[in-house]
Amino acid sequence: MSRHEVITTIKERANAPLSFYQFPPSEGSFIGTLVYRAWHHNKSCLVCYFDTDSGERFKLMAWNNYAYQPKKGGLNFVDDVMNGTRWKCAYDRAKGGTGSVSWQTAEKIL
């Protein structure tokens, strides 16, 4: 369905402004548009890039726990989701807010 939109090559990565996207600085949530999806260059996960309604650019990682999705389940962000769709995403940080970002939920906004 939408696997063809996922960035897979070095050339595709070079043509997308992925370096402008950062992990969220603290736990919380945002509403934004899914702009890019790319396979991580050395981990078995999908990185999803969002332009938020507040003007920030965030990235979240979807791991393959039966499907590439947020930790608490939902849609497979490889096959069931299209770039350009809008989402409310919630995330937290491990180790009391000082560890890595963990994508918890994604709710599609119609």
TADABEL-V656231 format. One line per field, one symbol per residue. phi: phi as a letter, one per 30 degrees, with the letter a starting at -180 (. if undefined). Layout:
BEGIN
phi = ???
END
This chain:
BEGIN
phi = .beddddbcddddddcddddcbdedbdlaacacdcbbbdddbbdaccccbcdddjcbcbbcccdciadbdecjkddddccbcdjdcbcccabbdhijccddbdcbbcdcc
END
